[in-house]
Amino acid sequence: MASHAKRRLLLGCALLCAAALSCVELNSARAENQAPVVAPSLPVASDARLAGDAKLTRFVLDLDKPVQFRAFALADPYRVVVDIPQVNFRLPAGTGASGRGLVKAFRYGLVLPGGSRIVIDLTGPARIANSSMLDAANGQPSRLVLELQEVDRETFMQSMSTEARPESKPALADGSPAAAAPKSVPATKPAAPDARPVVVIDPGHGGVDNGTQSGGEAEKNLVLAFGLALRDRLEQNGKYRVVMTRTDDTFIPLNDRVKIARSQSAALFVSIHADALPKHEGDAQGATIYTVSDKASDAEAERLAEAENRADAIGGVNLTDEPTEVADILIDLAQRETRTFSNRFARLLMGEMKNATRMHKHPLKSAGFRVLKAPDVPSVLVELGYVSNKGDLDHLVSESWRNRTAGSMAQAIDAFLAKRLATAGPAN
Ligand SMILES: [Zn+2]
């Protein structure tokens, strides 16, 4: 049943997904209750409050010293994100749970060492009419003040499109704390169009979802370290724009990872994982490269896809909210072509990786991984090895192994994209 609505949904996705991308940012702030290690010198946020009405709402954060900040608005759902250097939140219990005026509620927390974030959920479209950091005066502490003004959706979307897209560069993702970011509200200049092919690197798991675990090493950390090494490697030659689905210990739902790839019109999506075999199933070793298929290539591939797809359940994502696979003849065709490319890349990748690391005895497999289901982005999932295997685990924690293996992946990506770009003609 090739429903028109579904096709529209897919076509509309370019727009919607751009917004969905910001889930990276939104989710980041969900780490709020993971009590950070508090250095004594951190600024302290002691209170936050709202004032005003549904036309103009003011958000005020009290601090014991001024901090630099960056604030920007995002759509679908409407919200304002405020990035600040790491602060020690000592707000009264329940702060942010309820709203006022244009603000539904707000959350806050540490998003990475050195960076904190406040996410303000809005009742509707609003612009940041004013923002300032006020010095302590008249018995009042230093205050970060935002004034939010009601606007219509059209105005909101226009202001978003003229701003540099914060999504493409998660505010703190490059490791520089917000302190380095200039206060840019809301007049950010449009970014120069970047026509380079986009490679999306997707370190699996994150946040509450640890992935597999062994010897005190969690998969989520191992694959993040690997993903960052691969990013650095790819960025060295400057030929690609590299987008990470996460750069810190954040939970990202599987569908959002796919949306990131699609909204960026990625040329390639590479998901990074590390497997584990239960003790009673013996020992296995080496890297395996997976592509998507409706039917698993063998029982182990099926088991693994099931395990990896459980990430959403662990993270509390309600799967009934997620659109199911789009069934449409056009999408079918796109998908078939995409799978051909995915398989081509998987073979190239195996050819390169086997020079750098040991591979599983059956290194190319397929199964129904949710994260590989973008119909228009060639996608593979790499299980770097087994954390349950001593030798593999030694590799996974080794920096020289990581760099060598990331280097081999970068070479395969180069070979794959060189060929694709040659056949596709010059980039537009
Ligand atoms: Zn995994």
Residues whose N, C-alpha, C, O or C-beta is under 5 A from the ligand:
A	BS01	ZN	G204 G211 H273 A274 E308
